[in-house]
Amino acid sequence: DAPERDIASELIREKVMLELRQELPYRAAVVVEAMDESRRTDAKKPLVTVSAVIHVEKDSQKAMVIGKKGQRIKAIGERARKEIERLLGCQVMLELLVRVEPDWTTSDKGMAKVGYTRR
């Protein structure tokens, strides 16, 4: 029942975890910042554009996510795009950015910025 945007975010985060394995266990969050569905019902070529940001805490983590010559972020994007296409039932253009959000896991403001709240 979760909105497609939230599911897409979790699918991307899952692919980050699978690609990085234990290098970056829980210090990554994914926020889908935009989801353009204006061409979703196009009879000739249905398309949804998803723009997401992978938030990490340190520059070294950003480098891990991007990988040498961008290979890791490309692999993350390809795997996530295929899953999101299955979810949405149409072609998806996935735009991924990696942003350093220092100590986001330890502050209420940082947690809120990436879509989490403390209880």
N, C-alpha and C positions, 0 to 999 in steps of 0.2 A: 504493500500500500504506500510505500515511500515514494515521494515525487521522483520523476525520472532524473532530475538534476542531482538529487542526493545519491541515487543509485550510481549515476555516472561518476560522481566524486569518489564513491567507495570502490568502484571498479578500477579507477585510475590508481587509487592508493594501494589496492591489492597488487596491481602490476608493479608498483614501486617496490613493495615489500618482496615480491617474487624475484625481481631483478637484482635487488641489493642483498637479498637473503638476510644475514645477521649484521651486516655492516651498519645499517641504520634502522634499528629495531622499531622504535615508536616515535621518534622525533621528526616525523614528517606528517604533514597534513595537506589535504588537497581541497581547494575551494574552486568550484565551478563559478567563474565570475560572469559568464555570459553564455546563453544558449539561444542561438538564432534559429527559430523554426519557421521562418517566413517562406522557405522553399520546401518544407516538409511534404506538402500536398501537391507539389508540382508533378503533373502526370508523366512528363518526359524523364525527369531526373530529380527525384526527391532527395533533399539534402538538408542536414542539420549541422550547423557549425557550433562546436563546443570550445570555449576558451576557458582553460583552467590554469591555476597556479599551484605549484607544489611548494609548500612552505617548509623550510628547514631552519635550524638554529645557527649554523656556522658556515663560513665560506668553504671549509673543508668538506662539509656534507653536501654543499651545492656542487662541488667538483665531482663528488662520488655519483650524484644523481645524473649529472650531465655525461660523465664518462669521457674517455679519451676520444677526441674529435667528435663528440656528441653521440657516440655509438649507443651509450646506455639510455639516454633520454629518447633516442629514436626507437629503440627496442621497446621501451615502456609505452611510447605512443602507439606503435603498431599493434601491440597486444591489447591495449586498452581500447583502441579504435574498433577493432574487430568485435570485442565484447559489447561495446556501446551500439554498434550497428545491429547486432542481434537483438539487443534490448529495444531499440527504437524502430527496427524494421525498415531502415533506409540507410543510404550512404551517409557517412559522417566525416566531416573535416574537423580534426582535433588539433587545437593549438595549445601547446604546453609551455609554460614558463616556470623557471625555478627562482624563488625569491628567498633571500635570507631574512628571517624574522627573529632577531636575537632573543634567546630565552623565552620563546613563546609558551613553552610548557610550564613555566614557573610563575607567570603573572596572569592575573585575571584579564587584563587588557589584551595580552597576547593571545590567550585562549579564546576570547570573544572575537578577535580579529580573524581567526581561522575557523570560527563557527562552533566553538565548544563553550560550554558553561560549567562552572564548578558547582557542585551541590553541597 
